[in-house]
Amino acid sequence: MADVLVHIREAFEPKTTANNIRFIREHREIKGEECEWIRELEIILSKKKVEG
């Protein structure tokens, strides 16, 4: 995850990626899969501030 955060190029990327991951998590939860690890990724990305 740290490597991904270092390579963010645009300010919108963390938020849009978090939204995409949320869609995946929600679908997997509907199927009954455990998804807490995905939720953690969402939280990290949604809190990421891009400097510049």
N, C-alpha and C positions, 0 to 999 in steps of 0.2 A: 504494500500500500504506500509506503514512503516513497518508493521509486515513482509511482504514478503521480503523487502529489508534486514531486519535483518537476515533472514534465508538463504541467499545466501551462498552456500558452495564452489562453484568453480567459477573461474574468467570468464569462458565462459557463465555461466548461464544467466546473464542479457542480453547479446547480442542475444543469441539464443531465449530467451523468447520474446524479443522485435521483432525479425524477425517473430516468430510464431504469435504474436499479430498483426503484420502488415498484414499478409496473411488474418487473420480473418477480420480485418478492411476493407481491399480492397474488399473482397467479399461482405461484408455488404453494402459498398458504392455502389457497382454495383447494389445491390437490392434496393437502394434508402434510406437506413437507415442513420440516423444521427450518426456520429461516432467520434465526436471531443473528447469525453471522452476517447476513445480508443487511439487516437493519443497522448493524454497527457500521458497515460501509457507508450507508446512506447518511448517518449522523456525521461521520468524519467529513464526507464530501460537502454536506450542507453547511458545515462550520468553517470550511476552508476559505480564507481570504487570499485573493491574488494581489500580490504587490506589483506596483508599476505605475 
